[in-house]
Amino acid sequence: GGAASLNGGNAWISVSNFPKASGGKTTGSAWVKANSAPVWASILKNWALGPGELHLGLDNGSGRLSIYTTQSNRGIIGPVIDGSSFSLGVWQYVTFVADGAAVHLYLNGAEVGTPAAYNGTLMTTLPCLGIGAKPNDTCTGADPGFPGFWNGLIDEARIFNTNLSAGRIATDYNNQSSPGTFYTVGAQE
């Protein structure tokens, strides 16, 4: 119902005004369904001007979910990489959190990979965010070298300028993936 259908070749979304990290904290999430696992497949990305702020997507050729972020001193944080290959053809809820001390990666409400520590600062200089591809340095198109086009669907992409808790991430996943079993409504009183 309204998900962005991206073809893995040239379709993507550029967002110019998005919440930047605040106090070294940020969260990003999306519902995704991958048709294939291209190299550097991007879910949320603004890695222009190398290094960039963040890459949430599939890692370089491994087919595994990963998050890379960058400290304000341009030191790369992570990556945090899921130990399993990313499942194709099924909806999955992906989330990353930078909480001021470490970057965490979640898949379907559960933490995966080994958190990566950082100095509590995050780079926040890039003017745009790519959904489904890496923007170029001027945010006028996809990066010509390694665009990392997503092949599949992306829905409910969100960026927060704070860190969401593990409980909130699990609640979001459970409430959205199976609302009928997440809660019950009692009899009227």
N, C-alpha and C positions, 0 to 999 in steps of 0.2 A: 504494500500500500504506500507507494511514493518513494521507495528506495531509489538511490541513484544507480543506474545500470551503466557500468563502465566497461569498455570493450578491450582493455589491455593494450590499446594502440594509440589513442589520441584523446580520449574523453577523460575529463577531470574537472574539478571545481576549485576555483581560487577564492579565498576569503580574505578581504583586505582589513577588515576591522574585527579582530578576535581578542578575547581576554588574554593579556600577557601574564606571565608568572608574577606573583607578588610575594615579596619576602622570601624568595627562593623556593616557592611552592606552586605547583600546578598539577592538574589532572586532565587527561584526555581519554575519551572512550568512544566506541562506535559498535554497532551491530554490523557484521560483515559476513558475506558468503563468497568464497573464492571459487572461481572456475578452474584456475591454474595457479601455479606458484612461480611467477616470473622473478628474475633477479631484482632485488631491492623493491619489491612490490610495496607501494606506499598506501597506507591508510590515512594517516595524518603526518604531514611532513613540511618542514621549512628549513632545509639544509643548504640553502644557497649561501654564497659568500664564504664558504668552507672555513671552519666548520659552522654549521647552522645551529638552530635551537633544538630541534627534535626530529626524530624519525621513529614513528610507530608503524610497523609493517613487517614484511618478511625480510629476513636477513639475506645477505649477499649469496644467493644460490643455494642456501641450505634448506629452504622451505620451512624455516622455523620463525615463529613470531618473535620480534625483538623490539627493544626500545633503546635508542641512543639519545642522549641529551648533552648539553654543553654548559659548563660553568661560565660565569661572566669573565673569567680570565682566559677563556677559549679552550680550556682543558676538557676533553671529551669524557663524559661519564658513562661507564659501562663498556660494552653493551650488557643489558640483561636479556638473556635469550631463553625461551622455552626449550626444554630438553627433548620435546617430541615434535615431529613434523606436523605442520598445520593441516588440519582436515579440510578436504575440498568438498564442495557441494552441500555443505550444511551451514546453517546460521550459527554464528558464534559471537559472543560479547567480549570485546577486547578493551582493556583499560590499562593505563599507566598512571602512576602517582609519583611525583617528586615531593617528599614531605619535609624538606629542609635539612635532612640528614642522609637520606638514601632514596634511590629510584627503585620502584617496585613495578612488576608486571603481573597482570591478572588475565586469566582466560576463563570465561564462563563463571565469574564470581570467585574463583580460587586463585591464590597467588602461585605463579610459576617462575622458574629461574631463580637465580641468586641475586638478591638486591645489591645495588652498586652504591657505595658511599660517595658523598661529594661534600664540598665545602660550604653548602648552604646558599650558594648564589647560582643564578641561572642567567644565561644569555637571553636578552629580550629585545634585540635590535632589528630583527627582520620584519618588514611591513606586511607580509602576507603569509597565509597558511594554505598549503595544498591538501585537498582531499582527493585521494586517488592518484596523485603524482607529485613529484618534486618540482616546485617552481624554479624558474631561472632567477638570476641575481637581481633583476629589476622587476620581478613579479609581472612580467608582460606575457608570459607563456610558460610552457613546461621546459625544464632543463634539457638542452639539446644533447648532452652527453649521456646522462643516466637518469632519465625521467622516472623510471620505476612505475609505469602505469599499472594500476590495479585492474585485474580481470575478474569481474564479478559485480556484486552488489555491496553498497555501503549505505547504511541508514542510521539515523539518530546520532550523527557525529557531534560530539560535544567537547568543549574546552572550558576548563574552570581556572580561575586565578587563585585557587587555593587547593589544598590537598583533601581529597575525600578519604574517609576511613575505610578499612577493609570491610567493616560491617555494612557500611552504606553501599559499597560496590556489590557485595553479596546480595543485599536487599534489592538493589536495582536489577540485578540479573534474575533473581527468583521471581520478582514481581512482573517483569516483562516477559520472561520465557514461559511461565506457567501461572498466570494470575489466578486461575481457578483452584489451584492446589496450594497457592501461597498463603491465602487467607480464607477464612470461613465467616459467613454471616450468620449470626444467631437468630433465634426466633424474636419476633417483635415483642417488646415488653410494654 
